Amino acid sequence: MADKIKIVVAALLVVAGLAGFYYFSESAAIIRVASVLAGLAAGFVVFWTTEPGKQFYVYAQESIVETKKVVWPTRKETLQTTGIVFAFVVVMALFLWLVDASLLWAVKKLIGQGD
């Protein structure tokens, strides 16, 4: 139950930061932005102390570890793959243009507008 209350408080802090943005509408932009950032930071800190917040932190840490295990392609492999994709796009564009032009010509012939 305490976690639910903390989550509600965190959400209210974020809303309060957004409300401050509009409350200080006559103030300098830096004050308005600071209000939003303060609300977000306060809400984040309160959420961090909840069990779901702690679980999210563990999940984020595990995601970082998994990302480090990924074998990323080399620059050469990336450029080769990109080149193949571009070549395929050009070939498909030409093919579709030919099909479109052929169908247009055929339809014109069928309706008697072709020369």
C-alpha positions as a Markdown table, in Angstrom:
| # | Residue | x | y | z |
|---|---|---|---|---|
| 1 | Met | 0.0 | 0.0 | 0.0 |
| 2 | Ala | 2.9 | 2.3 | 0.8 |
| 3 | Asp | 4.3 | 1.9 | -2.7 |
| 4 | Lys | 1.0 | 2.9 | -4.3 |
| 5 | Ile | 0.9 | 6.0 | -2.2 |
| 6 | Lys | 4.4 | 6.8 | -3.2 |
| 7 | Ile | 3.6 | 6.3 | -6.9 |
| 8 | Val | 0.6 | 8.6 | -6.5 |
| 9 | Val | 2.8 | 11.2 | -4.8 |
| 10 | Ala | 5.4 | 10.9 | -7.6 |
| 11 | Ala | 2.7 | 11.5 | -10.2 |
| 12 | Leu | 1.4 | 14.5 | -8.3 |
| 13 | Leu | 4.9 | 16.0 | -8.1 |
| 14 | Val | 5.2 | 15.7 | -11.8 |
| 15 | Val | 1.8 | 17.3 | -12.3 |
| 16 | Ala | 2.8 | 20.0 | -9.9 |
| 17 | Gly | 5.9 | 20.7 | -11.9 |
| 18 | Leu | 3.7 | 21.0 | -15.1 |
| 19 | Ala | 1.2 | 23.2 | -13.2 |
| 20 | Gly | 4.1 | 25.4 | -12.2 |
| 21 | Phe | 5.0 | 25.9 | -15.8 |
| 22 | Tyr | 1.6 | 27.5 | -16.4 |
| 23 | Tyr | 1.5 | 29.3 | -13.0 |
| 24 | Phe | 4.7 | 31.1 | -13.8 |
| 25 | Ser | 3.5 | 32.0 | -17.3 |
| 26 | Glu | 4.6 | 35.6 | -16.8 |
| 27 | Ser | 8.1 | 34.6 | -15.5 |
| 28 | Ala | 11.2 | 34.0 | -17.5 |
| 29 | Ala | 11.3 | 30.8 | -19.6 |
| 30 | Ile | 14.2 | 29.5 | -17.4 |
| 31 | Ile | 12.0 | 29.6 | -14.3 |
| 32 | Arg | 9.2 | 27.8 | -16.1 |
| 33 | Val | 11.5 | 25.1 | -17.4 |
| 34 | Ala | 13.1 | 24.8 | -14.0 |
| 35 | Ser | 9.6 | 24.2 | -12.5 |
| 36 | Val | 9.0 | 21.3 | -14.9 |
| 37 | Leu | 12.4 | 19.8 | -14.3 |
| 38 | Ala | 12.1 | 20.1 | -10.6 |
| 39 | Gly | 8.7 | 18.3 | -10.7 |
| 40 | Leu | 10.1 | 15.6 | -12.8 |
| 41 | Ala | 13.2 | 15.2 | -10.6 |
| 42 | Ala | 11.1 | 15.1 | -7.4 |
| 43 | Gly | 8.7 | 12.6 | -8.9 |
| 44 | Phe | 11.6 | 10.4 | -10.1 |
| 45 | Val | 13.2 | 10.4 | -6.7 |
| 46 | Val | 10.0 | 9.4 | -5.0 |
| 47 | Phe | 9.3 | 6.7 | -7.6 |
| 48 | Trp | 12.9 | 5.4 | -7.2 |
| 49 | Thr | 12.1 | 4.5 | -3.5 |
| 50 | Thr | 9.2 | 2.2 | -4.4 |
| 51 | Glu | 9.5 | -1.5 | -5.2 |
| 52 | Pro | 8.6 | -1.0 | -8.9 |
| 53 | Gly | 11.3 | 1.7 | -9.0 |
| 54 | Lys | 13.9 | -0.6 | -7.6 |
| 55 | Gln | 12.8 | -3.3 | -10.0 |
| 56 | Phe | 13.1 | -0.9 | -12.9 |
| 57 | Tyr | 16.6 | 0.0 | -11.8 |
| 58 | Val | 17.6 | -3.7 | -11.7 |
| 59 | Tyr | 16.1 | -4.1 | -15.2 |
| 60 | Ala | 18.0 | -1.1 | -16.5 |
| 61 | Gln | 21.3 | -2.5 | -15.1 |
| 62 | Glu | 20.6 | -5.9 | -16.7 |
| 63 | Ser | 19.8 | -4.2 | -20.0 |
| 64 | Ile | 23.1 | -2.4 | -20.0 |
| 65 | Val | 24.9 | -5.7 | -19.3 |
| 66 | Glu | 23.1 | -7.4 | -22.2 |
| 67 | Thr | 23.8 | -4.5 | -24.5 |
| 68 | Lys | 27.5 | -5.0 | -23.8 |
| 69 | Lys | 27.2 | -8.6 | -24.9 |
| 70 | Val | 25.9 | -7.7 | -28.4 |
| 71 | Val | 28.4 | -8.2 | -31.2 |
| 72 | Trp | 28.0 | -5.0 | -33.3 |
| 73 | Pro | 28.8 | -5.0 | -37.0 |
| 74 | Thr | 32.0 | -3.5 | -38.2 |
| 75 | Arg | 32.0 | -0.3 | -40.2 |
| 76 | Lys | 32.7 | -2.3 | -43.4 |
| 77 | Glu | 29.8 | -4.7 | -42.7 |
| 78 | Thr | 27.5 | -1.7 | -42.0 |
| 79 | Leu | 28.4 | 0.1 | -45.2 |
| 80 | Gln | 28.1 | -3.1 | -47.3 |
| 81 | Thr | 24.6 | -3.8 | -45.9 |
| 82 | Thr | 23.5 | -0.2 | -46.4 |
| 83 | Gly | 24.8 | -0.4 | -50.0 |
| 84 | Ile | 22.8 | -3.6 | -50.7 |
| 85 | Val | 19.7 | -2.0 | -49.2 |
| 86 | Phe | 20.1 | 1.1 | -51.4 |
| 87 | Ala | 20.7 | -1.0 | -54.5 |
| 88 | Phe | 17.6 | -3.0 | -53.8 |
| 89 | Val | 15.5 | 0.1 | -53.4 |
| 90 | Val | 16.8 | 1.5 | -56.7 |
| 91 | Val | 16.1 | -1.8 | -58.5 |
| 92 | Met | 12.6 | -2.0 | -57.0 |
| 93 | Ala | 11.9 | 1.6 | -57.9 |
| 94 | Leu | 12.8 | 1.0 | -61.5 |
| 95 | Phe | 10.8 | -2.2 | -61.6 |
| 96 | Leu | 7.7 | -0.5 | -60.2 |
| 97 | Trp | 8.2 | 2.4 | -62.6 |
| 98 | Leu | 8.3 | 0.0 | -65.5 |
| 99 | Val | 5.2 | -1.8 | -64.3 |
| 100 | Asp | 3.3 | 1.5 | -63.8 |
| 101 | Ala | 4.3 | 2.8 | -67.2 |
| 102 | Ser | 3.4 | -0.5 | -68.9 |
| 103 | Leu | 0.0 | -0.6 | -67.2 |
| 104 | Leu | -0.6 | 3.1 | -68.1 |
| 105 | Trp | 0.2 | 2.3 | -71.7 |
| 106 | Ala | -2.0 | -0.8 | -71.8 |
| 107 | Val | -5.0 | 1.1 | -70.2 |
| 108 | Lys | -4.6 | 3.9 | -72.7 |
| 109 | Lys | -4.6 | 1.4 | -75.6 |
| 110 | Leu | -7.7 | -0.3 | -74.2 |
| 111 | Ile | -9.7 | 2.9 | -73.9 |
| 112 | Gly | -8.5 | 4.1 | -77.3 |
| 113 | Gln | -6.4 | 7.1 | -76.2 |
| 114 | Gly | -3.1 | 5.6 | -77.3 |
| 115 | Asp | -1.5 | 6.7 | -80.6 |
